[in-house]
């Protein structure tokens, strides 16, 4: 049992040089990986929608998000961030996500250091810095990094409050729960994991256990959360019921969904991307860690098991609950990024398990050492894959090269020739790059106000600049020639405006992609018979 003696001594001592070295080295490494990839890829619709609505004030943001599918806190944070750093580049708007994930890594380090020692904390931070899924969402201007920071902070505060109860800790925990729900609804899954862990920690049976579980500090924390969240509660109910009743884009779950959660976390690959030796890596590493985790758990005492159990529950319960919530009659809701905080705790679980089973370099340590090697190989492979495909839309099978396509358009456009975008979704993406257009080149989009999507509401008012209802009249006003960006259903067969007769006089697409690799294309059009 010498192997586990240091697990009995939480590292609650003073901060030392080792802690600083680990944090700085891991944080710097992760930041370099993130920043090296952050500006290589075009802003896509989900990011572009947020960047469009933060043009308004904070009340406008709340109103618009209430008509969509997410709460407003991230967008408020993004507006505050861009008011300082601007919106002139991808790095300026995406670096907030990098900051949030690094905050999450800090709280995870503090938690693991507190309970499992500096060795486990160091390996945890090292593996988190190499986690491909975290790298991917540190380079996207979305709320997922912010949710990981809130969940990690809330988990640390819960642990601290459980060990040494103080009113201010429970008040802070309640506030963090509310902030999580103001950021993304599925943070509720992480808080459900807190409930389960607390239940396993509560002694007694029957009413005695229930009374202990619903102790006054716990009720106070949830009272604070409810009061802080109350202003948004009605909107949350409306949004969640709307998604369930009206359908959504998420595909049904399958037998591979649980394993996809693991492979996406460690390799940023799912489904058909995990084949051949990659599939062997996933299965071998998963089996090795599972065996080691069970072996470790059996050798722990009561206190150690309680700590280890929290990590297991935080890693596994949220994705499992989301899978169950995606079964009929409910509509599918499982997307890996919705449980990104669980991915963090999956890596924490791996790190703790390997640290406390490797022990000394001797024969029994071969399996954990081999498992660590497999995990590192997967992570390095995943980082390379993230760099290779970036924010490739796996649902739409499209690399989304809007920026290089626009650069090609603007290199060939004539003075005063407008750019017309097909529909709202591509318009949001183009709007982010509008300031980079040549002088005198304006951007417009084909409007269709009968759309019921909440994401259309930012441009629904008739006074919205750039709306075009009559494409033919619009082209005549600009001499009959326009540039038109759209998604082509078939390569080589241009998508054209809904109205009018047109002649294609030029075509461009992202030069870095083979023809047909992306559906996004731009054509220069001549309106036929402009006199009529």
C-alpha positions, -999 to 999 in steps of 0.1 A, spaced: 0 0 0 30 23 -1 18 33 -36 -12 50 -22 1 66 10 4 101 -6 -33 99 -16 -41 102 21 -23 136 24 -41 163 3 -17 189 -9 -32 219 9 1 235 17 16 267 4 21 273 -32 56 264 -43 79 267 -73 69 234 -86 32 245 -89 43 277 -107 65 258 -132 38 232 -140 11 259 -145 33 282 -166 47 254 -187 14 237 -194 -5 269 -199 21 283 -222 22 251 -242 -16 250 -246 -17 287 -255 9 282 -282 -9 252 -297 -42 272 -296 -29 305 -310 -10 286 -337 -43 273 -351 -67 301 -341 -64 324 -371 -61 297 -398 -98 290 -402 -127 311 -412 -154 322 -388 -184 299 -393 -222 304 -387 -224 297 -350 -195 321 -343 -207 346 -368 -242 348 -353 -228 357 -319 -204 383 -335 -234 398 -353 -257 402 -323 -230 418 -301 -232 448 -324 -263 457 -303 -264 467 -267 -267 442 -238 -305 443 -237 -306 437 -275 -284 407 -270 -307 392 -243 -338 398 -265 -322 382 -296 -309 352 -277 -342 346 -261 -356 340 -296 -328 315 -304 -316 285 -284 -290 297 -260 -289 320 -229 -271 353 -232 -242 353 -206 -215 342 -231 -226 368 -256 -225 395 -229 -190 384 -220 -180 384 -257 -193 419 -261 -173 431 -231 -142 413 -244 -144 427 -279 -151 462 -265 -115 460 -253 -98 438 -279 -120 447 -309 -134 424 -336 -108 430 -363 -94 395 -363 -102 359 -355 -77 359 -326 -93 390 -311 -127 373 -309 -117 337 -303 -90 342 -276 -117 346 -250 -124 309 -253 -87 301 -248 -88 322 -216 -118 304 -203 -104 269 -209 -71 280 -192 -92 291 -162 -108 257 -161 -74 240 -162 -63 261 -132 -93 251 -111 -88 214 -121 -52 217 -111 -62 231 -77 -87 203 -72 -64 174 -81 -35 189 -61 -58 193 -31 -70 157 -32 -45 136 -51 -11 153 -48 12 173 -70 22 144 -92 -13 137 -103 -20 174 -107 11 178 -129 2 149 -152 -34 161 -153 -24 196 -165 1 181 -190 -26 159 -205 -52 186 -206 -27 208 -225 -25 181 -251 -62 173 -253 -74 178 -289 -110 185 -281 -100 213 -257 -76 227 -283 -104 227 -309 -128 246 -287 -102 270 -274 -102 283 -310 -139 289 -314 -158 320 -304 -185 300 -286 -196 294 -250 -182 260 -245 -149 271 -230 -168 294 -206 -190 265 -194 -159 244 -186 -145 272 -165 -177 276 -145 -181 238 -140 -145 234 -129 -148 264 -105 -181 252 -91 -167 217 -85 -137 231 -67 -159 253 -45 -183 223 -38 -153 203 -26 -141 231 -4 -175 237 11 -180 200 17 -147 197 35 -151 229 55 -185 243 54 -187 281 53 -218 301 43 -199 322 18 -187 290 0 -223 278 -4 -234 312 -16 -206 312 -42 -215 277 -53 -251 287 -58 -240 317 -79 -217 296 -100 -247 272 -107 -267 301 -119 -239 315 -140 -236 280 -156 -272 280 -165 -270 316 -179 -242 303 -202 -255 269 -215 -284 248 -204 -265 215 -203 -243 227 -175 -272 213 -155 -258 178 -163 -226 187 -144 -246 199 -115 -266 167 -116 -233 149 -112 -227 170 -81 -260 158 -67 -252 122 -73 -217 126 -57 -232 143 -27 -258 115 -23 -231 89 -23 -213 110 4 -244 113 26 -245 88 55 -276 72 69 -307 56 54 -342 67 45 -354 100 61 -322 104 80 -303 104 48 -327 127 30 -325 152 59 -287 151 58 -287 155 20 -310 185 20 -291 202 48 -296 240 52 -263 251 34 -272 229 4 -307 244 2 -293 279 6 -270 274 -23 -298 262 -46 -320 290 -34 -294 315 -45 -291 297 -78 -328 298 -84 -332 335 -75 -302 344 -97 -316 324 -126 -352 334 -122 -352 363 -147 -343 339 -175 -362 308 -164 -393 314 -186 -371 319 -216 -352 287 -209 -385 267 -207 -397 282 -240 -364 275 -258 -360 240 -246 -396 231 -254 -393 248 -288 -363 227 -297 -380 195 -286 -413 202 -305 -399 218 -336 -369 196 -343 -332 203 -346 -302 194 -367 -286 168 -343 -284 133 -356 -298 103 -336 -274 85 -312 -261 51 -320 -242 22 -305 -209 40 -311 -219 72 -293 -203 64 -259 -170 54 -276 -172 85 -298 -172 106 -266 -138 90 -257 -123 91 -292 -134 127 -298 -119 138 -265 -86 121 -271 -83 122 -309 -110 146 -322 -123 118 -343 -157 100 -343 -176 74 -363 -160 66 -396 -129 86 -387 -119 59 -361 -108 30 -383 -79 6 -386 -51 12 -361 -70 42 -347 -98 19 -336 -73 -4 -320 -58 26 -301 -92 36 -288 -102 2 -277 -68 -8 -262 -64 25 -242 -100 25 -230 -98 -11 -218 -64 -5 -201 -76 26 -183 -109 9 -173 -90 -21 -158 -65 1 -140 -93 23 -126 -112 -6 -112 -80 -21 -98 -72 12 -82 -107 18 -68 -107 -16 -50 -75 -7 -32 -86 27 -19 -99 33 16 -133 50 22 -121 86 20 -100 79 -11 -129 63 -29 -152 92 -22 -127 115 -39 -121 92 -68 -158 87 -72 -164 124 -78 -140 124 -108 -156 93 -122 -191 107 -119 -181 141 -134 -165 123 -164 -193 97 -171 -226 109 -158 -232 140 -180 -226 122 -213 -247 92 -202 -275 115 -192 -274 133 -225 -275 100 -243 -306 90 -224 -321 124 -230 -316 117 -268 -337 85 -268 -373 85 -283 -397 101 -277 -373 129 -271 -354 144 -300 -316 138 -303 -295 162 -282 -261 146 -279 -232 167 -292 -198 162 -276 -191 199 -271 -223 202 -250 -205 181 -223 -170 195 -228 -166 197 -190 -170 159 -189 -142 156 -214 -120 175 -190 -128 152 -161 -123 122 -184 -87 134 -188 -85 140 -151 -96 105 -144 -70 91 -168 -42 111 -152 -51 102 -116 -55 66 -125 -22 63 -143 -3 84 -117 -14 62 -89 -9 29 -106 25 35 -122 42 38 -89 78 27 -92 93 16 -125 89 -22 -120 71 -51 -136 36 -44 -123 37 -9 -138 39 -21 -174 2 -18 -181 -2 18 -168 30 29 -186 17 13 -218 -17 30 -213 0 63 -208 19 58 -240 -13 49 -259 -30 80 -246 -1 103 -256 0 88 -291 -38 94 -295 -35 130 -283 -6 138 -305 -25 123 -334 -55 143 -325 -36 176 -323 -22 169 -358 -58 162 -370 -71 195 -354 -44 214 -372 -52 195 -404 -90 201 -406 -96 230 -382 -133 238 -377 -144 215 -405 -181 211 -403 -184 173 -398 -222 175 -399 -223 192 -432 -190 177 -445 -177 211 -455 -144 229 -446 -163 263 -445 -137 284 -464 -156 316 -464 -126 339 -458 -104 326 -487 -134 326 -509 -141 363 -501 -104 371 -507 -107 356 -542 -139 376 -549 -124 408 -537 -93 402 -558 -115 401 -589 -143 425 -582 -148 457 -602 -153 491 -585 -188 495 -572 -198 459 -580 -218 445 -550 -216 412 -533 -249 394 -528 -250 365 -503 -275 337 -505 -295 338 -473 -290 347 -437 -266 321 -425 -238 328 -450 -245 365 -446 -235 364 -409 -202 348 -419 -195 373 -447 -205 402 -424 -176 395 -401 -152 401 -430 -171 430 -445 -146 456 -433 -119 439 -453 -137 444 -486 -123 468 -512 -134 504 -509 -168 509 -525 -177 472 -524 -209 466 -504 -224 434 -490 -260 424 -493 -281 393 -488 -312 377 -502 -340 382 -476 -368 358 -469 -387 371 -438 -411 342 -436 -383 321 -418 -393 311 -383 -358 304 -370 -348 325 -340 -313 330 -356 -330 351 -383 -343 376 -359 -312 399 -359 -319 407 -395 -357 404 -395 -365 441 -392 -373 457 -425 -348 485 -418 -319 460 -416 -291 473 -439 -282 450 -468 -316 432 -472 -325 424 -509 -360 412 -517 -360 417 -555 -327 404 -569 -335 415 -605 -342 451 -595 -311 451 -573 -289 439 -602 -304 466 -625 -295 492 -599 -259 481 -601 -255 479 -638 -266 443 -642 -234 427 -627 -231 413 -592 -210 388 -573 -231 360 -557 -220 336 -529 -240 305 -523 -238 268 -514 -237 246 -545 -255 213 -543 -234 199 -571 -199 210 -580 -198 225 -615 -235 235 -613 -237 271 -600 -263 280 -575 -281 312 -588 -304 338 -573 -340 327 -570 -353 352 -595 -341 364 -629 -322 349 -658 -284 350 -654 -252 344 -673 -221 333 -653 -191 353 -664 -167 343 -636 -163 317 -608 -140 315 -578 -136 292 -548 -111 288 -520 -77 283 -538 -64 260 -511 -91 235 -516 -95 211 -546 -126 219 -567 -156 202 -552 -141 200 -517 -164 227 -504 -200 237 -513 -192 274 -509 -187 291 -543 -189 326 -557 -198 335 -592 -198 368 -611 -232 372 -628 -246 392 -656 -284 398 -655 -299 389 -689 -320 415 -707 -315 443 -681 -339 466 -700 -370 446 -689 
